[in-house]
Amino acid sequence: MKKVIINTLLLVAGTILVTACTSGNNSDTNNAGTSSAIPIGIGFAQTSNIALLGQDGVNGVKIAEKYFNDKGGVNGTPIKLVFQDTGGDEQGAINAFQTLINKDRVVGIVGPTLSQQAFSASPIADRAKVPVIGASNTAKGIPEIGDYVARVSAPVSTVAPNAVKAALKQNPNIKRVAVFFAQNDAFNKSETEIFQKAVKDSGLELVTVQKFQTTDTDFQAQATSAINAKPDLVIISGLTADGGNLVRQLRELGYKGAIIGGNGFNTSNIFKVCRASCDGVMLAQAYSPEHPGEINKTFRQAYLSQFKTEPPQFSAQAFAAVQVYVEALQALDKKTKVSTLPLPQLRTELNKQLLTGKYNTPLGEISFTPAGEIVQKDFYVAQIKMEKDGSTGKFALVK
């Protein structure tokens, strides 16, 4: 009797095991969009000290989702954005990407928020042959991560030097420069190298280089040391919270000279951090709300209507990333209905298609090199102009 029971249990267990394995194998070939919508993964920081940057990205992709679905989605099939929170560190981004790839079974991913995270998470997507488009990853080497990694965020080497040129044009008497950078972040380490080279190439004297952490809140020691070096210009490579607090503390300690902020300042959330002290801070940008294109006018109006402020760069880049996926899917669908393609094949064909297209986005017309680097022609320099209330402001173009 015991032998019969044992044999029966073994048979049942074996059946369960075979069923589980068969089900898992079938899931690898399931077509995308079986729930009548095509899933696109969004891996942005929604918590942690970089949530202010991540929220800009979330705002941009949500506007894109509504805009393109209202226009018919992918030839009649809607898209569906699937969100995973990357948090503020590498492990958070890795976890988010793995969930998007294996559980949510998305056709491609937009993200992560930071370049530091991309160097850890994007290789996972590349090995799984899942397309990734970075919307706020500007450090050197992002597209080189792999064949499935591209970005719509222009590299810092192209953008950052424009701010130094604009500052010198505005004030030719600038001679001495102090540089601050977040040493624990890959992007800011990359950006400060570009800024420091631009300073030297412009014949300026680099009087001090001060390091900090993105998690720091007290910059009294570094700010005091820099002020004692008597700089005419301060350049900061940091994120929104730390960079904004550093600006505020520099002003509180009496620094009255020019300030350039790095790409981490390209968010209207910076106004809430340094408040009135933000006024006059200059920064280079890869997007302007004033770009004359039709799609930018629509995007700008939608953003203004919803958030009562001008759209920042990260929101526009996030919108553009979703646009690239939608238009690449539309082109692919005209060749072969994407609903008929097994998911691994769809991901591969989508990656090929998106790299060959040209896209008229809020950033202007963009395309990609074969390696996945953005090709973009329009760049800007803006200066923060704070309102009298000291908490709201705007990015005013420097002509």
Residue pairs with C-beta under 8 A, 6 or more apart in sequence:
27 105
28 342
28 343
28 344
29 342
29 343
29 344
30 105
30 342
30 343
31 339
31 340
31 341
31 342
31 343
31 346
32 38
32 39
32 105
32 106
32 107
32 338
32 339
32 341
32 343
32 346
33 39
33 77
33 107
33 338
33 339
35 80
36 77
36 78
37 73
37 77
37 78
37 79
37 80
38 73
38 74
38 77
38 78
38 79
38 80
38 107
38 329
38 338
39 79
39 80
39 81
39 82
39 104
39 105
39 106
39 107
40 79
40 80
40 81
40 82
40 106
40 107
40 108
40 109
40 110
40 322
40 325
41 81
41 82
41 84
41 97
41 100
41 101
41 104
41 106
41 108
41 109
41 110
41 111
42 57
42 58
42 61
42 81
42 82
42 83
42 84
42 109
42 110
42 111
43 84
43 86
43 93
43 96
43 97
43 100
43 109
43 110
43 111
43 112
43 113
43 121
44 54
44 55
44 57
44 58
44 61
44 83
44 85
44 86
44 110
44 111
44 112
44 113
44 318
45 51
45 53
45 54
45 85
45 86
45 87
45 88
45 92
45 112
45 113
45 114
46 54
46 55
46 58
46 83
46 85
46 86
47 85
47 87
47 88
48 87
48 88
48 89
48 92
49 88
49 214
49 215
49 239
49 241
49 242
50 88
50 113
50 114
50 214
50 239
50 240
50 241
51 88
52 240
52 241
52 267
52 269
52 273
53 113
53 114
53 136
53 239
53 240
53 264
53 267
53 269
53 314
54 85
54 86
54 113
55 269
56 267
56 268
56 269
56 312
56 314
56 315
56 318
57 110
57 111
57 113
57 135
57 136
57 314
57 315
57 317
57 318
58 83
58 318
59 303
59 306
59 307
59 311
59 315
59 318
60 135
60 311
60 314
60 315
60 316
60 317
60 318
60 319
60 322
61 81
61 110
61 318
61 319
61 321
61 322
62 81
63 299
63 302
63 303
63 306
63 315
63 319
64 318
64 319
64 322
64 323
64 326
65 79
65 80
65 81
65 322
66 302
67 298
67 299
67 302
67 319
68 79
68 322
68 323
68 326
69 78
69 79
73 79
73 326
74 326
74 329
74 330
74 333
74 338
75 330
75 333
75 334
77 333
77 338
77 339
79 322
79 325
79 326
79 329
81 322
82 100
82 104
82 106
84 95
84 96
84 97
84 99
84 100
84 104
85 92
85 96
86 92
86 93
86 95
86 96
86 111
86 112
86 113
86 117
86 121
87 93
87 96
88 114
89 117
90 116
90 117
90 119
90 120
90 121
91 120
92 117
93 111
93 112
93 113
93 114
93 117
93 118
93 120
93 121
94 120
94 121
94 124
96 111
96 112
96 121
97 109
97 111
97 112
97 121
97 122
97 124
97 125
98 124
100 106
100 109
101 109
101 124
101 125
101 128
101 130
105 343
106 130
107 130
107 131
107 325
107 329
107 338
107 343
107 346
107 347
107 350
108 130
108 131
108 132
108 133
108 325
108 347
108 350
108 351
108 354
109 125
109 130
109 131
109 132
109 133
110 132
110 133
110 135
110 318
110 321
110 322
110 325
111 117
111 118
111 121
111 132
111 134
111 135
112 118
112 121
112 122
112 134
112 137
113 136
114 136
114 137
114 185
114 186
114 187
115 134
115 137
115 138
115 139
115 142
115 185
115 186
115 187
115 190
116 139
116 185
116 186
116 187
118 132
118 134
118 137
118 139
118 142
118 145
118 149
119 139
119 141
119 142
119 145
119 186
122 132
122 134
122 142
122 145
122 146
122 149
123 145
123 146
125 131
125 132
125 148
125 149
126 132
126 145
126 146
126 147
126 148
126 149
127 146
129 148
129 344
129 347
129 348
129 351
130 148
130 347
131 148
131 150
131 325
131 347
131 350
131 351
131 354
132 148
132 149
132 150
133 150
133 151
133 152
133 321
133 324
133 325
133 354
134 142
134 149
134 150
134 151
134 152
134 153
134 321
135 151
135 152
135 153
135 314
135 317
135 318
135 320
135 321
136 153
136 263
136 314
136 317
136 318
137 151
137 153
137 187
138 151
138 153
138 154
138 155
138 156
138 159
138 187
138 190
138 191
138 263
139 155
139 156
139 186
139 187
139 190
139 191
140 155
140 156
140 157
140 190
142 149
142 151
142 155
143 149
143 150
143 151
143 369
143 371
143 372
143 373
144 371
147 351
147 372
148 351
149 372
150 354
150 355
150 368
150 372
150 373
150 374
151 372
151 373
151 374
152 317
152 320
152 321
152 324
152 361
152 363
152 366
152 374
153 286
153 317
153 374
154 286
154 374
154 376
154 379
155 373
155 374
156 187
156 190
156 191
156 194
156 262
156 263
157 194
158 379
159 263
159 284
159 285
159 286
159 379
160 191
160 194
160 195
160 198
160 262
160 263
160 284
161 194
161 195
161 197
161 198
161 201
161 284
162 284
162 379
162 380
162 381
163 260
163 282
163 283
163 284
163 381
164 195
164 198
164 199
164 202
164 235
164 260
165 198
165 202
165 381
166 282
166 284
166 381
166 398
167 174
167 233
167 258
167 260
167 282
168 174
168 202
170 258
170 282
170 398
171 232
171 258
173 232
174 204
174 232
174 233
174 258
175 204
175 205
175 232
176 204
176 205
176 207
176 229
176 230
176 231
176 232
176 233
177 199
177 204
177 205
177 206
177 207
177 231
177 232
177 233
177 234
177 235
178 206
178 207
178 208
178 209
178 210
178 226
178 229
178 231
178 233
178 234
178 235
179 192
179 195
179 196
179 199
179 206
179 208
179 209
179 210
179 234
179 235
179 236
179 237
180 209
180 210
180 211
180 212
180 219
180 222
180 226
180 234
180 235
180 236
180 237
180 238
180 246
181 188
181 189
181 191
181 192
181 209
181 210
181 211
181 212
181 236
181 237
181 238
182 188
182 189
182 211
182 212
182 213
182 214
182 237
182 238
182 239
182 242
183 189
183 211
183 212
183 213
184 213
184 214
184 215
185 214
185 238
185 239
187 237
187 263
187 264
188 214
188 237
188 238
188 239
188 262
188 264
189 237
191 237
191 262
191 263
192 209
192 235
192 237
192 262
195 235
195 237
195 260
195 262
196 206
196 209
199 206
199 235
200 206
204 233
207 229
207 230
207 231
208 225
208 226
208 229
208 231
210 222
210 223
210 225
210 226
211 222
212 219
212 222
212 238
212 242
212 246
213 242
214 238
214 239
214 241
214 242
215 242
216 242
216 245
217 242
217 245
218 249
219 242
219 245
219 246
219 249
219 250
220 249
220 253
222 246
223 246
223 249
223 250
223 253
223 255
224 253
226 234
226 250
226 255
227 250
227 253
227 254
227 255
231 255
231 257
232 257
232 258
233 257
233 258
233 259
233 260
234 250
234 255
234 257
234 258
234 259
234 260
235 259
235 260
235 262
236 243
236 246
236 247
236 259
236 260
236 261
236 262
236 265
237 243
237 262
237 264
238 246
238 262
238 264
239 264
240 264
240 265
240 267
240 269
240 270
240 273
241 273
243 261
243 262
243 264
243 265
243 270
243 273
244 265
244 270
244 272
244 273
244 274
244 278
245 273
245 274
247 259
247 261
247 274
247 277
247 278
247 281
248 273
248 274
248 275
248 277
250 259
250 277
251 274
251 277
252 277
258 280
258 282
259 280
259 281
259 282
260 281
260 282
260 283
261 270
261 281
261 282
261 283
262 283
263 283
263 284
263 313
265 281
265 283
266 283
266 285
266 312
266 313
266 314
267 312
267 313
267 314
268 309
268 310
268 312
268 393
268 395
269 312
270 278
270 384
271 278
271 384
271 386
271 391
271 392
271 393
272 391
274 281
275 386
275 390
275 391
276 386
276 390
278 384
278 386
278 393
279 384
279 385
279 386
279 393
280 383
280 384
281 383
281 384
282 381
282 382
282 383
282 384
282 398
283 381
283 382
283 383
283 384
283 395
284 379
284 380
284 381
285 313
285 379
285 380
285 381
285 382
285 395
286 313
286 317
286 363
286 376
286 378
286 379
286 380
287 311
287 312
287 313
287 316
287 317
287 362
287 363
287 380
288 378
288 380
288 382
288 395
288 397
289 296
289 300
289 310
289 311
289 395
290 397
291 362
291 363
291 364
291 378
293 360
293 361
293 362
293 364
295 323
295 360
295 361
295 362
296 316
296 361
296 362
296 363
296 364
299 311
299 316
299 319
299 362
300 310
300 311
300 362
303 309
303 310
303 311
303 315
304 310
304 311
309 392
309 394
310 394
310 395
311 362
312 395
316 361
316 362
316 363
317 363
319 361
319 362
320 359
320 361
320 362
320 363
320 366
323 359
323 361
324 354
324 357
324 359
324 361
325 350
325 354
327 357
327 359
328 350
328 353
328 354
328 357
329 338
329 350
329 353
331 353
331 357
332 338
332 346
332 349
332 350
332 353
336 349
338 346
338 350
341 349
354 368
355 368
355 370
355 372
356 368
357 367
357 368
358 365
358 366
358 367
359 365
359 366
359 367
363 376
363 378
364 376
364 377
364 378
365 376
365 377
366 374
366 375
366 376
367 374
367 375
368 374
368 375
369 375
380 397
380 398
381 397
381 398
382 395
382 396
382 397
382 398
383 395
383 396
383 398
384 393
384 394
384 395
384 396
385 393
385 394
385 395
385 396
386 392
386 393
387 393
